[in-house]
Amino acid sequence: MNEVGYSFMTTGNHDYNYGTTRLLQLEKEAKFKILAANVYKGGKRVFTPYVIQNVGGVRVAFFGLASPETAYKSDPKGLEGVTFSDPVVEGRKVANEIAGQYDVLVLLSHVGTDASSDPTSIKVAQAIPEIDVILDGHSHTTLETLQKINQTPVLIASTGSHGAGLGVVDLVVGTNRSVISKAARTITVANSPNLKGDEKIGTMIKDLVKAQDAVLSQVVAKSTVALEGKREIVRTQQTNLGTLIANGMRFVSGADVALMNGGGIRDSMPAGDITKKLIYTVLPFGNYIQVAKIKGAEFKAILENGVGKLPAPDGRMPHLANLTYKLDVSKPAGQRV
């Protein structure tokens, strides 16, 4: 990110995978600012909440909001003492703090807009209509989808995930320093075939890939069928890949039953060779298998939590080994299993 030339970023839940302490160490190495107004420790904000810059005579304010889901989607050991306040409430607070100090207000948001996000960046936009642009993440939503679901005057832009596109926002500001028009677009390899990559960044990537492939290209297994791991599927139903992972966990742990959450499955596996690289692509987080002795009622509560958001996709969706259950999604959450 230093080489690319970022100016700002906000924190996503996976930025805390190695703990807040490590993230703060990385912030010192960054040549850009981390903005996150709603991350607190000891009653104080952990990161810079906002920055106001003069851009061609226009005062542009940037502020950041992190997902409160980070509190339970990252290892709690790495978040000791850290809290994430409500993005809607905190966003309103920031807007009030800097009122009259800016001409354009831009939010860097890792809050998301899909059904599994609560709250959403759309709710933030509704609560803070003075925001001009929200650059959103977390839900991996494409710009095309956002344009259909966003009914607010705030422009919300997102480029999906995994570097599939480069987002561009065009703002036209009048001589009175008010926004006349705003529009967003996504640049992809498909819609910009003549686009050329940066030579220096390309070399960096090639060197990293070459060093890793020496180990990761090793074939460790084969599959005669495709194994389903698409985000929207593994978060709404059990798949053959989820079953395979859960069975593997049961096999190595000796447990009676094993459970893998759909949100931890990050990609599919095509039929054929399974390499170490493919395994790391599907399971990138380095989580540890935990074994516990629990009562049947406790496990039922776990399952109820896992299916509580259906039919909306959610990372808590359970994929099980050696256990079946009856599910009725027509019943209220907590009474479905």
N, C-alpha and C positions, 0 to 999 in steps of 0.2 A: 504493500500500500504506500510505503514511503517512495518507492520508485515510480509508481503510477502518478503520484502527486495529489493524493487526497487532501482536502482542506479540513473536513470534519467527518466523524462517524458517531453513531450512537451504539449502545451495547445491545447485542442480541443474547438470547438465553445461552447459546453455545459459547459465547465469549467467556462465560464463567465456568466452563468445563474443568479448568485447572485451578479454579478458585479466584476470589477477588484479589488476593495478594499478588498472584501471578499477573492478573490483568493490569493491576496498577504498575507493576514492573514494566510490562510491555508499553504502557502509556508513556513512560519516561523515554522509551526508545523511539516512539512515534514522532514524526515530524508534522503531525496534525493533532487537533484537539478531539478528545472524546467528550461528547455532550450527552448528558443524561440527568434531567432535573429531578426525577422521581426515585433515585437510588440513594438511600440514606444509611448511615451508620453512626450510632451515638447521637442521634438527633441532627446530624449535619450531612449535607449533600456530599457524596463521595466524589462526584465528577463535576466539571463545569456545567452549569445549567443552560447557559445561553451565551452567544457572542453576537455583537452588533458590528457590522463592517460597512464601510463606505465603499460602494461599488459604482464608480462613474458618477458620483454625486448623489447616489440613492442610498439611503440607510437601510441595509438589509439585516434583519435579525434572524439568527438561526438558533433553534433550541431542540433538545433531544428528549425522547421519552422511551423508556424500556418497558418490556412486557412484565407485568406482575406475575405471570406464569413461571417466570424464571425461578421463583422461590421454591417451586416443587418440580421443575423440569431439570434442574441442575443439582449436583451433589450438595446437600445441606452443610456438609463439613466445610466446604469452600465458601459458604455464604454466612458463616457465623457472625451474628450481630448485624447483618445487612438486611434491610427491608426495602420493599418496592411499593411505593404509594400508588393510589389510584391515578392512572394517566389522565383521566378526565378532570379530576380535582386539581392535580398538579399542573396540568396544562393551563387551566384557568388561572391558577396562581401566578404562573410565569407571565402570561399575557397581561395580567394586572400589574405585575412588577415593572414591566418595560413599556407600559402604555405611554404613547406620545414620544417614544425614543426611536421609532423605526417608521419606514415607509412601506416596506415589504416584510412579511412574516413567513418564515419557512420552518416547518417542523420535520426533523428527522425522527421517524417513528419505527420502532420494532414492536408494534402492537398487533398488527394484522387486521384483516377484514373478513375472514371466513367465519363459518358458523361455529367453529371450535374456539375462536378467540373471544375473550370476555374480560374487559370491554373491547371494543373495536376502534380502529382509527376513524371510522365513520361517526361513532359516538363522540369522539374527540372533536371532529369537525362540526358536529351539531352543537356542541357546547361552547365552542370557540370559533364563531363564524369569521372573526377577523383574521384568521390564518389564511394566507393566500395559497400556499402549496404544502402538501404533506408528501414527503418521500417515504414510502412505507415498505416494511418488510415483515417477516415472521410467518405469514400465511402462504408465501410463495405464489401470490396472486399475480396474474398477468394484467397488463394495462387494459387489454380488451375486456376482461371480466370486470375490472374496476369501473370502467366507463358505463357498464350496464347496471351495476348495483349502487353506485354512488349518486344519491339524489340531492346532495348538498352543493352549494355554490363554491365550496372549497375544492380545488384541484387536488385529487389524490393520485399519485403515480407509483407504480411498482413494476419491476422487470422480471417477475417470476423467481427463478432460483438458479443456482449452480453456474452463474456467469453466462446464462443463455442469451442475454441481451444487455445493451448499454442504454440507459435511460437518458433522454434529453428533455428538458423543460424550457420552453420559450416564453419569457415574460416581456411584455411591452409596457413600459412605464412612461407616462406623459410628462410634460414639462413641469406640471404641478406635483410631480413625484407620486402620483396615484397609478395603480395598475389599470391599464386599458384592456389588455387581453392576456390570456395565458393558455398554453396548450402543451401537451406531453406526447412524446413518441418514443418508440423503442427501436434501436438499431440492432439488427441481427445479421448473421452471415447470410441468411436466406434473402432478406430484403436489401442487403447492401453487398452484392457479390464482389465488388471491386475494392472493398475495404481491406486494408493491409494492416497486419499486426505490427506492434512496436518491436523492432529488432532486438533491443536490449532485454526487454521483458521476455520475448520469445526464447532467447538464449538461456535466461535464468530458468525458465520452465523446463526446457529440454535437458539442462544439466540435472535438475532435481529429479525429473522422470527417469533419466538414465541411471542415476545412482540408486533409486528405489526399485526399478524394474529388475535389477540383478537378484533381488530377493522376492519381490512381489509377483514376478511372472511364473513362479513355480506352480505347477499343477498339483493340487492336493486331492481332488475328487472329480467325479463326473456325474452328470445327471442326464437321464434319458428324456426328461420332460422340462419344460420351462417352469420356473418357480416364481410365483407372483408376489411382488413387493411394492407395487405402485402405491403411492401415498394415499390416494383417495379410496383405495380398496382395502389395504391393511388396517385402515383406521375405522372401517365400518363392518368388517367381517373377517373371520379366520380364513387364512389361505394355506396352500400347501407349503409355502416357504416358512410361514409362521409356525406351522405344525412341525416342520423339520427342525427349526431352531429350538423349539420347546422340547422336542424329543431328545435333541443333542444335550440340552441342559439337564434333562432328567437322567440321561445315560451317564454323564460324567459325575453327577452329584449323588446319584443313588436315591434321589427323592421319589416319593410315591406319585407326586403330581408336579408338573412344571408349568410356569406361566411366563410368556414373553409379551411385552406390550407392543402394539402395532406401531406406536410412534418411534420405537427404536429400530424399526426396519426401514432402511433408507433407499432401497433399490430392488429391482427384480434380478433374477439370474436366468439367462437363456439356457436352453438345453445344450449340453456339451461339457467342455472342460470347465472346472471350477478352480480358479487360481487364488492365491493369497490376496492378490489385489482386489478381486471380485468380492471376497469375504470382507475385506476392510471397507469396501464401498457400501456393502449391505449393512455391516455392523461397525461403524467407524468410531464409536464412543469409548471403547475400552472399559465397559461396565464389568463388574464382578458378579458372578453367580452367588446368590445368598440362599442358604437353606434354613428354614425355621419350622418348628412344630407348632401348628395352630389348630384351633377347633373348627369344626365344620361350619358353624355359624359365622366365624370370622372370615372364612374363605368365601362364604356366600356374600358377605358384605363387600369383599374385594371384587367379586364378579359384578355385583350390583353397581359399584362405582365404575367398573370398566365399561358397562353397557349403558350407563346413565345418560349419556349425551345422544345416543342413537335416536333418529337416523342421521344426525349430523356427524361428520367424521371427527374423530378425536384420538389423540395419541394413547389414551388409556385402554383402548380396545384390547381385550385379552385373547391371546393365542395359546391354546392349552395342549398339554400332552397327558394322556391317560386319564382324562376326565371329560365327560359330556354333561351338558345341562340344557334345560328347556328355557327358551327365551320368549317373552311376550312383550314386544315394544309398544303395544297399545296401552299398556298399563303405565302408571306414573313411575318416574325414576325412583329406585329403591324398592320397587315391588315387581320387578320384571323377571327375576330368576326363580 
